[in-house]
Amino acid sequence: QMVKPVSGIAMGLITDGEKFAVLSDILGDEDHLGDMDFKVTGTADGITACQMDIKIDGLRYDIMEQALGQARDGRMHILGKITETIATPRAEVKPKAPKIITRTIPGAFIGALIGPGGKVIQELQKATGTTIVINEVDEQGVVEILGTSPEGIATVLAKIDSIIFKPVVGEAYEVKVIKMLDFGAVVEYTQAPGNEVLLHVSELAWERTENVTDVVNMGDVFMVKYLGVDPKTRKEKVSRKALLPRPPREEKPIEKKDKPQG
């Protein structure tokens, strides 16, 4: 992203070896018939790039000094016209302007993003109208997303987040109910669409739950705690009740027994 306005100008030269004339903002004929094509670009703070072609053996210092001076005057004039129209860069480019977004992912997830025979990445490109390029650098996957649709790019980023998402044991996550079952509800992590986990009926509330619909319903959004992989079922486990206050246990009165008569 550009942070400052930049302007450029092409300088020319006509010389017979002794006399010379430095030309500003040359055209095609002046470039073709002249002795120099000197392109200078930069900001108000100074030159950022330059490139020169000459048809003579070299340039004297005074010619170079004058060329740079005229180039600066020309650049400042152009910058003045630019800042009259737009003084600072826009915070965002226009919605339909081409964009390149870069995202770095752990190298272990490159295969999952590409898919068998490239199926995942090809379908994603087709559905979003983007071009996705993946390079492995230092065991990291550098993903470049090229496209003109902000929605398409956002869809690709969401898919990447979904693929690389790994919940941390003990952390709380927002989920949404996407399927109701007799023994629980299937929920989806809202920050990683497509990542589903079963919320068992026993983890809904501290009170005994007869029907799942007594506690949650389709589309409900709430927080759960990630408990890791259940050693018995070898499936991931989450709990809603773990984030709720535990009700106090009711103490049963102690029955007094009659002392035996001696």
Phi, psi and omega in degrees: 000134178285136180252346179219151175297143180232139176227160180217160180208149178254125181255143179238176182210136170236123182214150174251012181107327178247297178278153178208159174222125177267127183256139178256139176057061186287154176259183184299314181295321180292328175290315183293317185268343183277183185254356183207143169231105187239106182265130182230132178224154180174181178259186177293342181275343180153184182284136177252337179197152176207158180207138186226139167236133176228153180252005177247174186291331181182179181239138175286159181299318183294327177292315180297319180297316180292321180297317179292322179295314178295323179297320179295316179301318179294317180296318180295323178296315180294319179299323178299318178293323179296311184291339173294328182272313179212112187282327181229155179298148175293147179297327180223149177285167180299149185308322184264005179288143178300140181227150173234117179247133181248134178227134178258132180233157175301141182303332182295342183260001181300314181299321180293325179287324178286315180083166179299120180064020180080015186298314184296310183292324179293316179295323180293318178297318181294319183288331186253351182068031181245167171244128183243124180241129181240128175234142178264122181228119179052049178063019175241149176263118178263111185256121176254127180247118181248129180184171179251345182264117177301324180293319179296316179296319179298324178295318178296315180298321178295322178294319178298314179300322180293320182292318186269358183294128176223109180294151182255133181302131178093347181273155179259141182223148176277134181228163178230136179286123180243350179202137179256136178231164179294329186252015179158197180224138174274124181241155181239134177294124183293333180276353180216073180307136182102341177269110185248155177207149180275129171259103185292149182304328181289347181254010180284311184209163179289329178285154178297129182251116179278316181236134180303322183292350175289341184244312182226160179220170180306133177087350179297142178240130181200178182261145174227161176255132180276124184257359180092202182264127178292123182296336181278309184270344184059029176241153180294147186228135176231161182220133173273320185291337180296341179261002180257151177299134180278126181294146180294146179284140177280125179275127179278134179296142180277124180282130179274130179265141179293136179286139179295141179283127180264000000 
